[in-house]
Amino acid sequence: MRRVAHFIALSYMASIFSSTGFLRRNRKLNKLALLLSISGLMCGCGGGGSTQSTAPAIIVSLTPATQTTLDQGQTLNFTATVTNDSSGKGVTWSVSGTGCSGAGCGTCTYPSATTAIYSAPTPVSSNLTVSITATSVADKTKSASSTAIVTPPPNITTTSLAKGIVGTAYSATLQASGGAGTLTWSLATGSSLPSWLSLSSGGVLSGTPTTPATSTFTVKVTDSSGGQSGPLSATQQLSLTINPTALTITTTSFSNGVVGTAYNASVAVSGGTSPFTFSITSGSLPAGLSLNPSTGAISGTPTAGGATSFTVTATDSGSPPQTVNQALSITINPLLAITTTSLPNGVVSTPYSAALQSTGGVGTITWSESGSCRRD
C-alpha cells in the first residue's frame, strides 16, 4: 500500500509540473518526473516480485536402527537424530510390544532431549518383541522406530550324559534354553576334557574313548546379547563315564570227555575290565570236574558218563562291573570198549566180512590189529 501511495504522489507531482508549464521550459526536469513515475510503478507492482521460501521437512532417525537382541533386565541406549528441527526441542519416546503391555514391555529414561535408555523387563518366560519409537516434538507426524528382542537368560538344560564304551565312537549334543542371539559353547575356565574328547562351539561332545574312566568337567554357554552389559553365560558341571568294551563269553561249546580220563577246558572272554571271576550259576558240571573261579578253567577226571548242561557267569572288575552269562554243556563218554566178542565162521575161498563194534571213547574210532589173524 505504501508503494502504491508513493506512486500516486509522484504521478500527481508530475502532472502539476506539466500543467504549470514549468516542465515544458525545462526538458530535463520533465524526463526526471517521468522516470520517477516509472520507478514508483515498478516499486508498487513488483514486476513479478520475490516468492516466499518453504522450510525443509523434519526427519527423525534412530541409532541403533537395526533389531537388537538382549537379555531380560539389560539396558540398551538409543539416540535420536532430528534433522531440520530449528527449535531444538528433540523427541518424545514410547515403548510398545508384542506379548506385553505397559511396564511389562520395559521402560525408558531420558538423559537428554534426544537420548533414551531402554530397560528390558525382568523376568520374562519367553521372547518379547518390543518397539521403541522416537517422535519429533516440533512435528508429531515425524517419528522413527527400532526393535528389541528381549529373551530369558541362557540356561543349560543338559544335566547328565549317556555312558560310552571304549573303542566305540561317542557323541552327545548339549542343550540350552533362553539366551539372546547365537549361543556358543566352550569349557569353563580351569576345566578340561579327556584327551580323546572335544567340544564344538555348537555344543557337540565327540570322540572315541581309549580307556575306561569317569571324567568330570564344566561346560559354558554364552549368548550374543547386544545389551549394554554384553553377552551372558551359564555353566553346568557334567560327568561322563566310559565303560570298557562289552564283556562277552566267547566259548560256545566244549569238547567231549571220557570217564576216567583227565579233562581240561577253559571259559574264554573278551572285552570288559580284567581281572575276571567265573562261577556256575545254574546246573552243574559233570561229576569229577570243577571250575577255577579266577581263570575260568574246567578240569578234573570225569567219574560218570553222560551230557551235562550248566550256565557259566563271568564278572569283570569295572565300576560298575559287567556281568555276562553263557549256557554250555559237556558230554562225558564212557571208556572205549570193544563190544564184539565173537565173529561168524567163514568158508575157504569165500570172501569174508564182519563189522567190529565198540562203545565209549571220544571222536573217531580207529581200528588196528594186534598180532596175526592168519593161520597157516
C-alpha positions as CSV (number, residue, x, y, z in Angstrom):
1,M,0.0,0.0,0.0
2,R,2.8,2.3,0.8
3,R,4.4,1.7,-2.6
4,V,1.0,2.5,-4.4
5,A,0.7,5.7,-2.4
6,H,4.2,6.7,-3.3
7,F,3.4,6.1,-7.0
8,I,0.2,8.2,-6.8
9,A,2.1,11.1,-5.2
10,L,4.9,11.1,-7.8
11,S,2.3,11.0,-10.6
12,Y,0.4,13.9,-9.1
13,M,3.6,16.0,-8.8
14,A,4.5,15.2,-12.4
15,S,1.1,16.4,-13.6
16,I,1.4,19.7,-11.6
17,F,4.8,20.4,-13.1
18,S,3.4,19.7,-16.6
19,S,0.3,21.9,-16.1
20,T,2.2,24.9,-14.9
21,G,4.4,24.8,-17.9
22,F,7.4,24.6,-15.7
23,L,8.5,21.3,-17.1
24,R,7.8,22.5,-20.6
25,R,10.5,25.1,-20.1
26,N,12.9,22.5,-18.6
27,R,13.0,19.3,-20.6
28,K,15.5,17.7,-18.2
29,L,13.1,18.1,-15.3
30,N,10.3,16.7,-17.4
31,K,12.3,13.5,-18.1
32,L,13.2,13.2,-14.4
33,A,9.5,13.3,-13.5
34,L,8.7,10.5,-16.0
35,L,11.5,8.3,-14.6
36,L,10.2,8.9,-11.1
37,S,6.7,7.8,-12.1
38,I,8.0,4.6,-13.8
39,S,10.2,3.8,-10.7
40,G,7.2,4.2,-8.5
41,L,5.2,1.9,-10.7
42,M,7.8,-0.8,-10.5
43,C,8.2,-0.5,-6.8
44,G,4.4,-0.7,-6.4
45,C,3.8,-3.7,-8.6
46,G,7.0,-5.6,-8.0
47,G,7.2,-6.7,-11.7
48,G,7.0,-10.3,-10.7
49,G,8.3,-9.8,-7.1
50,S,10.0,-12.4,-4.9
51,T,8.4,-15.8,-3.7
52,Q,8.3,-16.9,0.0
53,S,10.7,-19.9,0.6
54,T,9.5,-23.2,2.3
55,A,11.4,-24.7,5.3
56,P,12.7,-28.3,4.7
57,A,10.8,-31.2,6.4
58,I,11.9,-32.6,9.7
59,I,13.4,-36.1,9.6
60,V,13.8,-38.4,12.6
61,S,16.3,-41.3,12.7
62,L,17.4,-43.7,15.5
63,T,20.6,-45.4,16.5
64,P,20.7,-48.4,16.7
65,A,18.4,-48.6,13.7
66,T,18.5,-52.4,13.3
67,Q,17.0,-55.0,15.5
68,T,18.9,-55.7,18.7
69,T,18.5,-58.9,20.9
70,L,19.2,-58.6,24.6
71,D,18.6,-60.5,27.8
72,Q,15.9,-59.7,30.4
73,G,16.8,-56.8,32.7
74,Q,19.5,-55.5,30.4
75,T,19.6,-51.9,29.1
76,L,20.0,-50.5,25.6
77,N,20.9,-46.9,24.7
78,F,19.1,-45.1,21.9
79,T,20.0,-41.8,20.2
80,A,17.5,-39.9,18.0
81,T,18.7,-37.5,15.3
82,V,16.2,-34.8,14.3
83,T,17.2,-33.2,11.1
84,N,15.9,-29.7,10.1
85,D,14.5,-29.0,13.6
86,S,15.4,-25.4,14.2
87,S,13.5,-25.4,17.5
88,G,15.8,-28.0,19.0
89,K,13.0,-29.5,21.1
90,G,14.1,-33.1,20.4
91,V,11.7,-36.1,20.6
92,T,9.3,-37.9,22.9
93,W,9.7,-41.6,23.4
94,S,7.3,-44.5,23.6
95,V,7.5,-48.3,24.1
96,S,5.1,-51.0,22.9
97,G,5.4,-54.6,22.3
98,T,4.0,-58.0,21.2
99,G,3.0,-60.2,24.0
100,C,3.4,-57.5,26.6
101,S,1.9,-54.2,27.7
102,G,2.8,-51.2,29.8
103,A,5.8,-51.7,32.0
104,G,5.8,-55.4,31.0
105,C,7.4,-54.3,27.8
106,G,10.2,-52.4,29.6
107,T,10.7,-48.7,30.4
108,C,12.7,-45.7,29.2
109,T,14.7,-43.0,31.0
110,Y,15.7,-39.8,29.2
111,P,19.2,-38.3,29.8
112,S,18.6,-35.6,27.2
113,A,16.0,-34.4,24.6
114,T,17.4,-36.9,22.0
115,T,18.6,-39.9,24.1
116,A,16.8,-42.7,25.9
117,I,18.0,-45.7,28.0
118,Y,15.7,-48.6,27.5
119,S,15.5,-51.1,30.4
120,A,14.2,-54.6,29.4
121,P,11.6,-56.2,31.8
122,T,12.5,-59.0,34.1
123,P,11.8,-61.8,34.5
124,V,10.5,-63.0,31.1
125,S,9.5,-66.5,30.3
126,S,9.6,-66.3,26.5
127,N,10.9,-63.9,23.9
128,L,9.3,-60.5,23.7
129,T,9.3,-58.2,20.6
130,V,9.5,-54.6,21.7
131,S,9.3,-51.4,19.6
132,I,11.0,-48.2,20.8
133,T,9.7,-45.1,19.0
134,A,11.0,-41.5,18.9
135,T,8.6,-38.8,17.8
136,S,9.6,-35.2,16.9
137,V,8.2,-32.6,19.4
138,A,8.2,-29.9,16.6
139,D,6.3,-32.2,14.1
140,K,4.4,-35.0,15.7
141,T,3.9,-36.6,12.3
142,K,7.6,-37.4,12.1
143,S,8.9,-40.4,14.0
144,A,11.3,-43.4,13.8
145,S,11.2,-46.8,15.5
146,S,13.7,-49.6,16.3
147,T,13.0,-53.1,17.5
148,A,14.4,-55.0,20.5
149,I,14.0,-58.7,21.2
150,V,14.0,-59.5,24.9
151,T,14.9,-63.1,25.9
152,P,15.2,-65.1,29.1
153,P,18.9,-65.6,30.2
154,P,20.8,-68.6,28.9
155,N,20.3,-71.8,30.8
156,I,22.0,-75.2,30.2
157,T,19.3,-77.9,30.3
158,T,21.7,-80.9,29.9
159,T,22.4,-82.2,33.3
160,S,23.7,-85.7,32.6
161,L,25.5,-87.6,29.8
162,A,25.0,-91.1,28.4
163,K,27.8,-93.5,29.2
164,G,30.2,-94.6,26.5
165,I,32.2,-97.7,25.7
166,V,35.9,-98.0,25.0
167,G,36.6,-98.2,21.3
168,T,33.1,-97.1,20.3
169,A,32.7,-93.5,18.8
170,Y,30.9,-91.2,21.3
171,S,28.7,-88.2,20.5
172,A,26.4,-86.1,22.7
173,T,24.8,-82.7,21.8
174,L,24.4,-80.3,24.8
175,Q,21.1,-78.4,25.1
176,A,20.3,-75.0,26.4
177,S,17.3,-72.6,26.6
178,G,17.0,-68.8,26.5
179,G,19.9,-66.6,25.7
180,A,20.0,-63.7,23.2
181,G,21.1,-64.4,19.7
182,T,23.5,-67.2,18.8
183,L,24.7,-69.5,21.7
184,T,28.4,-70.5,21.8
185,W,29.7,-73.4,23.8
186,S,33.1,-73.7,25.5
187,L,34.7,-75.1,28.6
188,A,34.6,-73.1,31.7
189,T,37.9,-71.6,32.9
190,G,40.0,-74.2,34.6
191,S,38.1,-77.2,33.3
192,S,39.4,-79.8,30.8
193,L,38.2,-82.7,28.8
194,P,39.7,-86.2,28.5
195,S,42.4,-86.2,25.7
196,W,40.2,-88.2,23.3
197,L,37.1,-85.9,23.7
198,S,36.4,-82.5,22.1
199,L,33.7,-79.9,22.4
200,S,32.5,-77.9,19.4
201,S,31.2,-74.3,19.6
202,G,27.8,-75.8,18.6
203,G,27.7,-77.9,21.8
204,V,28.7,-81.3,20.4
205,L,30.9,-83.6,22.5
206,S,32.6,-86.2,20.4
207,G,35.5,-88.6,20.1
208,T,36.4,-92.3,20.5
209,P,37.2,-93.4,24.1
210,T,40.5,-95.2,24.6
211,T,40.3,-96.2,28.3
212,P,37.6,-96.8,30.8
213,A,37.2,-93.9,33.2
214,T,34.8,-91.3,34.7
215,S,35.6,-87.7,33.9
216,T,34.1,-84.5,35.4
217,F,34.2,-81.2,33.7
218,T,32.3,-77.9,33.5
219,V,30.8,-76.5,30.2
220,K,29.8,-73.0,29.5
221,V,27.3,-71.5,27.1
222,T,27.5,-67.8,26.1
223,D,24.8,-65.8,24.2
224,S,25.4,-62.8,21.9
225,S,23.3,-60.2,23.7
226,G,23.5,-56.6,22.3
227,G,22.6,-55.1,25.7
228,Q,24.9,-52.6,27.3
229,S,26.2,-55.2,29.8
230,G,27.2,-57.5,26.9
231,P,26.7,-61.3,26.5
232,L,25.5,-63.5,29.4
233,S,26.8,-67.0,30.2
234,A,25.7,-70.1,32.1
235,T,27.7,-73.1,33.3
236,Q,27.0,-76.7,34.2
237,Q,29.2,-79.4,35.7
238,L,28.9,-82.8,33.9
239,S,30.3,-86.3,34.4
240,L,31.0,-88.8,31.6
241,T,31.6,-92.5,32.3
242,I,33.3,-94.6,29.8
243,N,32.8,-98.3,30.3
244,P,35.2,-100.9,28.9
245,T,34.3,-102.9,25.8
246,A,31.3,-105.0,26.4
247,L,32.1,-108.2,28.3
248,T,31.4,-111.3,26.3
249,I,31.9,-115.1,26.9
250,T,33.3,-116.3,23.6
251,T,33.3,-120.0,24.5
252,T,30.2,-121.6,22.9
253,S,30.9,-125.3,23.3
254,F,33.3,-127.8,25.0
255,S,34.9,-131.0,23.7
256,N,33.7,-134.3,25.0
257,G,35.5,-136.1,27.8
258,V,35.9,-139.7,28.7
259,V,35.2,-141.3,32.0
260,G,38.4,-141.9,33.9
261,T,40.5,-139.7,31.6
262,A,41.8,-136.3,32.8
263,Y,39.8,-133.4,31.2
264,N,40.8,-129.8,30.7
265,A,39.0,-126.8,29.1
266,S,38.6,-123.1,29.7
267,V,35.9,-120.4,29.6
268,A,37.2,-117.6,27.4
269,V,36.0,-113.9,27.5
270,S,36.6,-110.7,25.5
271,G,36.1,-107.1,26.5
272,G,35.4,-106.0,30.0
273,T,38.0,-105.0,32.6
274,S,40.3,-107.6,34.0
275,P,40.6,-109.5,36.2
276,F,37.5,-111.6,35.8
277,T,35.7,-114.0,38.1
278,F,33.8,-117.1,37.0
279,S,31.0,-119.2,38.5
280,I,28.4,-121.8,37.7
281,T,25.1,-120.1,38.3
282,S,22.7,-122.8,37.2
283,G,23.0,-126.6,36.5
284,S,26.2,-128.4,37.4
285,L,29.5,-129.7,35.9
286,P,30.0,-133.4,35.1
287,A,30.9,-135.4,38.2
288,G,34.6,-135.2,38.8
289,L,35.1,-131.8,37.2
290,S,35.4,-128.3,38.8
291,L,35.6,-124.6,37.7
292,N,38.5,-122.3,38.8
293,P,36.8,-119.0,39.7
294,S,39.9,-116.9,38.8
295,T,40.9,-118.4,35.5
296,G,37.7,-120.0,34.1
297,A,39.5,-123.4,33.7
298,I,37.4,-126.5,34.0
299,S,39.4,-129.6,34.9
300,G,39.4,-132.9,36.7
301,T,38.8,-136.6,35.9
302,P,35.2,-137.5,35.0
303,T,33.7,-140.3,37.0
304,A,30.5,-140.8,35.1
305,G,29.3,-140.6,31.6
306,G,26.5,-138.5,30.1
307,A,25.7,-135.0,28.8
308,T,25.5,-132.3,31.5
309,S,24.2,-128.7,31.0
310,F,25.1,-125.6,33.1
311,T,25.4,-121.8,32.9
312,V,28.7,-120.0,33.4
313,T,28.7,-116.4,34.7
314,A,31.7,-114.1,34.1
315,T,32.1,-110.8,36.0
316,D,34.7,-108.1,35.3
317,S,36.3,-105.5,37.6
318,G,34.8,-102.4,36.1
319,S,32.9,-99.8,38.1
320,P,30.1,-100.7,37.9
321,P,31.1,-104.3,37.0
322,Q,29.8,-106.0,33.9
323,T,28.3,-109.5,34.1
324,V,27.5,-111.9,31.3
325,N,26.1,-115.4,31.2
326,Q,26.6,-118.3,28.8
327,A,24.7,-121.6,28.6
328,L,27.1,-124.6,28.0
329,S,27.3,-128.3,28.2
330,I,29.9,-131.1,28.4
331,T,29.4,-134.7,27.3
332,I,31.4,-137.3,29.1
333,N,31.7,-140.6,27.2
334,P,32.3,-144.0,28.8
335,L,35.7,-145.7,28.4
336,L,36.4,-147.1,25.0
337,A,35.4,-150.8,24.8
338,I,35.1,-153.4,22.1
339,T,31.7,-154.9,22.3
340,T,32.2,-157.5,19.6
341,T,33.2,-160.7,21.4
342,S,32.9,-163.3,18.7
343,L,32.9,-163.5,14.9
344,P,30.9,-165.6,12.5
345,N,32.7,-168.5,10.8
346,G,34.0,-168.2,7.3
347,V,34.4,-170.6,4.3
348,V,37.5,-171.4,2.4
349,S,37.9,-169.4,-0.8
350,T,34.8,-167.4,0.0
351,P,35.1,-163.6,0.7
352,Y,34.7,-162.8,4.4
353,S,33.3,-159.6,6.1
354,A,32.4,-158.8,9.7
355,A,32.0,-155.4,11.4
356,L,33.5,-154.9,14.8
357,Q,31.6,-152.8,17.3
358,S,32.7,-150.6,20.2
359,T,31.3,-148.2,22.8
360,G,32.7,-145.2,24.6
361,G,35.8,-143.2,23.6
362,V,35.9,-139.8,22.1
363,G,35.8,-138.7,18.5
364,T,36.6,-141.0,15.6
365,I,37.4,-144.7,16.5
366,T,40.4,-146.1,14.7
367,W,40.9,-149.9,14.5
368,S,44.1,-151.8,14.1
369,E,45.2,-155.4,14.6
370,S,47.4,-156.7,17.3
371,G,49.1,-159.9,16.4
372,S,48.1,-162.1,13.4
373,C,44.6,-163.0,12.2
374,R,46.0,-165.8,9.8
375,R,46.7,-169.4,10.5
376,D,48.9,-171.3,8.0
